[in-house]
Amino acid sequence: DRFDVTGARWSVKGAEAILKLRAVRANGDWPEYFEFHLTQEHMRVHKSCYADGVIPEAA
């Protein structure tokens, strides 16, 4: 929708990211991509914060 809004501005990097996501969706690869994305985010946000990537169990 933002591509059609008068005056909206995109950086080249931002527009490229959106176009890549649209291509993934159009190719029917969204479920696999999103699972990969969630796994990468979990590692970046959680596992990278703990020694050896092991999250301690709750007490």
Secondary structure in CASP SS format (residue, H / E / C, confidence):
PFRMAT SS
TARGET T0000
AUTHOR 0000-0000-0000
METHOD secondary structure of the structure
MODEL  1
D C 1.00
R H 1.00
F H 1.00
D H 1.00
V C 1.00
T C 1.00
G C 1.00
A C 1.00
R C 1.00
W C 1.00
S C 1.00
V H 1.00
K H 1.00
G H 1.00
A H 1.00
E H 1.00
A H 1.00
I H 1.00
L H 1.00
K H 1.00
L H 1.00
R H 1.00
A H 1.00
V H 1.00
R H 1.00
A H 1.00
N C 1.00
G C 1.00
D C 1.00
W H 1.00
P H 1.00
E H 1.00
Y H 1.00
F H 1.00
E H 1.00
F H 1.00
H H 1.00
L H 1.00
T H 1.00
Q H 1.00
E H 1.00
H H 1.00
M H 1.00
R H 1.00
V H 1.00
H C 1.00
K H 1.00
S H 1.00
C H 1.00
Y C 1.00
A H 1.00
D H 1.00
G H 1.00
V C 1.00
I C 1.00
P C 1.00
E C 1.00
A C 1.00
A C 1.00
END
